[in-house]
Amino acid sequence: MRAQSAIVLLTVTLMTSASAYAKHPKPPKPSEFENAEIRVEQNATDGDTEVVIFAKGGDEGFKHFRVGSPDRRTVVATFSLDRTVRGQRELLFESPEPPGEAILAAYPEGRYSFDGVTHRGEWFAGTARLSHELPPASVILSPADGASIPAGPLLIQWSAVPDAAQILLELENESADPEQVLTFNLPAHATSFEVPTALMAAGASYQLSIGTVAGNGNRVFVEVGFETE
């Protein structure tokens, strides 16, 4: 009788476990973020540094989203509880820019975890590595800071940067309302670029930025300001 009771008890236990598993199936495998990035951006001219986080999932907006640091702190968290707005599909965050590299103390090097759930219930998960290593800054050779030059064409020249992965050129017309910004992604070996006359305005104040992009994604910018006649 004891053996039969044991068999019955084992059968009931297995049936109960199977029933519990059916009620609580294994969670689905998370989807991958289309973009999950964290990087350091420094303005070598102004002497300040920030951390930038960017994430993009699928076609649906996130109901909630979180980024965790290597030391298990939450550095970013968002919630979109109103279903009518359908959440946010792309998320861009920029930290404050205290002088020097003070902000990096709050963002240690290492792997950051990205997690998000859309309003339809799709789960996204991924990671991105942050490095504090910055690329060398370039030197803008032309135009000179504070120069007054003809309206165009504008020849921009800067010093070469060894081991750069890419060069970013940004030209901002600060006199336009709203301000107009031209951005060009250039190959790492580029040291000059000509802006055609059609894109230059006479009697305007401009700010020019040359950014060096490292292989780890970090960026260092230098700036000059000039005016057109």
Helices and strands as residue ranges (DSSP letters): H 2-23, E 35-43, E 48-56, E 62-68, E 74-79, G 83-85, E 90-94, G 102-106, E 110-118, E 123-130, E 140-142, E 148-149, E 154-158, E 166-173, E 180-186, E 192-195, G 197-199, E 205-213, E 219-228
